[in-house]
Amino acid sequence: MTSFVIYGAGGHAAVVADLIKLTGGTVEAFFDDQPKTTPIGLAKPYAEDLYPGAKMIIGIGNNSIREKIANKVSHSFGTLIHPTAYVAEGVELGEGTVVLANAVIQTNAKIGKHVIINAGVCIDHDAIVDDFVLTYPNAYVGGGATLEKGVLVNAGAVITRGAIVLAGSEIPPLSVYR
């Protein structure tokens, strides 16, 4: 059984905690800069000496905040894959990445560090998703497409095959990016 700590105490952190429990892990603590009540009690300010052997997942959807936290903490990072997700052979997943329910990541895709692949997202073959990207539910990233660092892909958006989405861009909901 793997032990985890979660940095964040909002909605995404609750989703991450549920996934950890579903996959047989335990959540030891929630860390947050603001006191908040969590499913296991009050979130604590980050302390590197609390649960040093636990893997950390940053349970915060905001890409730039996730990056700042990843650069300041000393815990090692885990990677989570929902049991209903399909991750093909040959896929690379970076540390801290979370793949949620019914997501599909096709062969030879490369997923960076601290990426959130939300429920129902499809990342097609040979796509590159750089660090600190957030994909909202039911988005599609076409084969050979590249999402550079910090891209936010809103719900239902389509990134066409071979497209390059520049760092920090936000793709609107239900849109097509070519």
C-alpha positions in Angstrom: 0.0 0.0 0.0 1.4 3.4 -1.0 1.3 6.3 1.3 0.6 9.8 -0.2 0.4 13.4 0.9 -1.5 15.9 -1.2 -0.6 19.6 -1.5 -3.9 21.4 -1.9 -7.2 21.1 -0.2 -9.8 22.1 -2.8 -11.9 20.2 -5.4 -9.0 18.7 -7.4 -7.3 17.6 -4.1 -10.5 15.8 -3.2 -10.6 14.0 -6.6 -6.9 13.0 -6.1 -7.7 11.7 -2.6 -10.6 9.6 -4.0 -8.3 8.1 -6.7 -5.6 7.3 -4.1 -8.1 5.4 -2.0 -9.6 3.7 -5.0 -6.2 2.4 -6.0 -5.4 1.0 -2.5 -3.3 3.9 -1.2 -3.6 6.0 1.9 -3.7 9.7 2.3 -1.6 10.7 5.2 -2.0 14.5 5.1 -3.2 17.4 3.1 -0.9 20.5 2.9 -2.3 23.9 2.1 -1.2 27.5 2.7 -4.7 28.3 3.9 -6.3 26.4 6.8 -9.1 24.2 5.3 -11.1 21.2 6.4 -10.3 18.1 4.4 -11.7 14.5 4.5 -9.1 13.6 7.1 -9.0 16.8 9.2 -7.5 20.2 8.9 -4.9 20.8 6.1 -1.5 21.7 7.5 1.1 24.1 6.2 3.7 22.3 4.2 6.5 20.7 6.3 9.1 18.5 4.7 9.6 16.4 7.8 6.0 15.3 7.9 5.6 11.9 6.2 8.9 12.1 4.4 8.5 8.6 2.9 5.1 9.4 1.4 4.7 10.3 -2.3 3.3 13.7 -3.0 0.7 14.7 -5.5 -0.1 18.4 -6.1 -3.9 18.6 -6.0 -4.2 22.0 -7.5 -5.5 22.7 -11.0 -3.8 26.1 -11.6 -0.8 25.3 -13.7 1.5 28.1 -12.4 0.7 27.4 -8.8 1.4 23.7 -9.4 4.8 24.6 -10.9 5.7 26.9 -7.9 4.8 24.2 -5.4 6.7 21.5 -7.4 9.8 23.6 -7.3 9.7 24.3 -3.5 8.8 21.0 -1.9 11.2 18.2 -0.9 8.9 15.2 -1.0 9.3 12.8 -4.0 6.3 12.7 -6.4 4.0 9.9 -7.2 2.0 9.3 -10.4 -1.6 8.2 -10.4 -3.6 6.4 -13.1 -7.3 5.7 -12.6 -8.2 2.0 -13.1 -10.7 2.8 -15.9 -8.1 4.8 -17.8 -6.2 3.2 -20.7 -2.5 4.0 -21.0 -1.0 2.3 -24.0 2.4 0.6 -24.2 5.2 3.0 -25.0 3.6 6.0 -23.2 5.9 8.1 -21.0 4.3 9.6 -17.9 6.2 12.2 -15.9 6.3 12.4 -12.1 3.4 14.0 -10.3 1.0 13.3 -13.3 -2.6 12.3 -12.6 -4.7 10.4 -15.2 -8.3 10.4 -14.3 -11.3 8.1 -15.1 -11.9 6.9 -18.7 -9.0 8.9 -20.1 -7.1 7.3 -23.0 -3.5 7.9 -23.8 -2.4 6.2 -27.0 0.9 4.6 -27.9 4.1 6.6 -27.9 2.6 9.7 -26.3 4.9 11.6 -24.0 3.3 13.2 -21.0 5.4 15.6 -18.9 5.6 16.3 -15.1 2.6 17.4 -13.0 0.1 17.1 -15.9 -3.6 16.6 -15.2 -5.3 14.4 -17.7 -8.9 14.8 -16.7 -11.9 12.4 -17.0 -12.6 11.3 -20.6 -9.6 13.0 -22.2 -8.1 11.3 -25.2 -4.4 11.9 -26.0 -3.7 10.3 -29.4 -0.5 8.5 -30.6 2.8 10.4 -30.6 1.4 13.5 -29.0 3.6 15.5 -26.6 2.1 17.1 -23.6 4.7 19.1 -21.7 5.0 19.8 -18.0 2.3 21.5 -16.0 -0.5 21.1 -18.6 -4.1 20.8 -17.5 -6.7 19.1 -19.8 -10.3 19.5 -18.7 -12.8 16.6 -19.2 -13.5 15.2 -22.7 -10.8 17.2 -24.5 -9.0 15.5 -27.5 -5.4 16.0 -28.4 -4.7 14.7 -31.9 -1.8 12.4 -33.0 1.5 14.1 -33.2 0.2 17.3 -31.6 2.3 19.2 -29.1 1.0 21.1 -26.0 3.9 23.2 -24.6 4.5 23.9 -21.0 1.6 25.3 -18.9 -1.2 24.9 -21.6 -4.8 24.8 -20.4 -7.2 22.9 -22.6 -10.8 23.5 -21.6 -13.6 21.0 -21.6 -14.5 19.4 -25.0 -11.8 21.3 -26.9 -10.2 19.5 -29.9 -6.5 20.0 -30.7 -6.0 18.7 -34.3 -3.3 16.3 -35.4 0.1 17.9 -35.6 -0.9 21.2 -34.0 1.5 23.0 -31.8 -0.1 24.9 -28.8 2.4 27.5 -27.5 3.4 27.6 -23.8 0.9 29.2 -21.5 -1.9 29.2 -24.0 -5.6 28.6 -23.0 -7.8 26.7 -25.5 -11.5 27.7 -25.0 -14.2 25.1 -24.2 -15.7 23.3 -27.2 -13.3 24.8 -29.7 -11.0 23.4 -32.4 -7.3 24.4 -32.4 -5.5 23.8 -35.6 
